[in-house]
């Protein structure tokens, strides 16, 4: 299955393999190198080496292998917010992984059960253009075809996607509005975690607004301008506002659930170009916590 990509200004002078890995960020770097070496990648009609530096407006065509689906259907009724021929927007339940795991209980398995058509750019992650952690609930968009997949990936890369999250954190803060502009990188001691770092890191920007002050906790609205792994959790930890129930970055508390929720997602429709916004209401776990901890 051939995909055509035009080199934009941001990618001038980048290596061909790095260019493709950034544009097709759901396809592994090793798979991209394999395609290039097998001469399944053309740049303006010619085969190039992985180290070739791409230039503005060049046409790159990659022939991506179509692999058969090996997903086990998972009988689970995913809440669907919106669907058309190009996109599928869901309200992700908490404690459900996006990609299949050993149990085959995932969002993808559930969508396969519902016989939903999904993009095939990455056969291991059909339709996936962004992710939410297992413990995080809320709005997610999936691509139903490869045209929409590439379009949405580009919108996320160019920060055209509007994202809002609700979180409840332990602690308090005097300011009503906070902006955190601190880079995030992989924790070298615990590879499964991220941390504030100025070495081998990427810029991370979050805008945070206090919605309500509770007894020992705060309800927050967070707008992550960038989309780094665990960005919100790491930035709130830095502010000494660990998210309630965060077993990875928080404090030891008695809460069994993570209080992080993707409440709003906005993007341009890949086909119509109209800006769409979708929302998910505050979960019951938030309402119950606020009722228990509200200031008297």
Rosetta blueprint (number, residue, H / E / L):
1 X L
2 X E
3 X E
4 X E
5 X E
6 X E
7 X L
8 X L
9 X H
10 X H
11 X H
12 X L
13 X L
14 X L
15 X E
16 X H
17 X H
18 X H
19 X H
20 X H
21 X H
22 X H
23 X H
24 X L
25 X L
26 X L
27 X L
28 X L
29 X H
30 X H
31 X H
32 X H
33 X H
34 X H
35 X H
36 X H
37 X H
38 X L
39 X L
40 X L
41 X E
42 X E
43 X E
44 X L
45 X L
46 X E
47 X E
48 X L
49 X L
50 X L
51 X L
52 X L
53 X E
54 X L
55 X L
56 X L
57 X L
58 X L
59 X E
60 X E
61 X E
62 X E
63 X E
64 X L
65 X L
66 X L
67 X L
68 X L
69 X L
70 X L
71 X L
72 X L
73 X L
74 X L
75 X L
76 X L
77 X L
78 X L
79 X E
80 X E
81 X E
82 X E
83 X E
84 X L
85 X L
86 X L
87 X E
88 X E
89 X E
90 X E
91 X E
92 X E
93 X L
94 X L
95 X L
96 X L
97 X E
98 X L
99 X L
100 X L
101 X L
102 X L
103 X L
104 X L
105 X L
106 X E
107 X H
108 X H
109 X H
110 X H
111 X H
112 X H
113 X H
114 X L
115 X L
116 X L
117 X L
118 X L
119 X L
120 X L
121 X L
122 X L
123 X H
124 X H
125 X H
126 X L
127 X L
128 X E
129 X L
130 X L
131 X L
132 X L
133 X L
134 X L
135 X L
136 X L
137 X E
138 X E
139 X E
140 X E
141 X E
142 X E
143 X E
144 X L
145 X L
146 X H
147 X H
148 X H
149 X H
150 X H
151 X H
152 X H
153 X H
154 X H
155 X H
156 X H
157 X H
158 X L
159 X L
160 X L
161 X L
162 X E
163 X E
164 X E
165 X E
166 X E
167 X E
168 X E
169 X E
170 X E
171 X L
172 X L
173 X L
174 X L
175 X L
176 X L
177 X E
178 X E
179 X E
180 X E
181 X E
182 X L
183 X L
184 X E
185 X E
186 X E
187 X L
188 X L
189 X L
190 X L
191 X L
192 X L
193 X L
194 X E
195 X E
196 X E
197 X L
198 X L
199 X L
200 X L
201 X E
202 X E
203 X L
204 X L
205 X E
206 X E
207 X E
208 X E
209 X E
210 X E
211 X E
212 X E
213 X E
214 X E
215 X L
216 X L
217 X E
218 X E
219 X E
220 X E
221 X E
222 X E
223 X E
224 X E
225 X L
226 X L
227 X L
228 X L
229 X L
230 X L
231 X H
232 X H
233 X H
234 X H
235 X H
236 X H
237 X H
238 X H
239 X L
240 X L
241 X L
242 X L
243 X E
244 X L
245 X L
246 X L
247 X L
248 X L
249 X L
250 X L
251 X L
252 X L
253 X L
254 X L
255 X L
256 X L
257 X L
258 X L
259 X L
260 X E
261 X E
262 X E
263 X E
264 X E
265 X E
266 X E
267 X E
268 X E
269 X L
270 X L
271 X L
272 X L
273 X L
274 X L
275 X E
276 X E
277 X E
278 X E
279 X E
280 X L
281 X L
282 X L
283 X L
284 X H
285 X H
286 X H
287 X H
288 X H
289 X H
290 X H
291 X H
292 X H
293 X H
294 X E
295 X L
296 X L
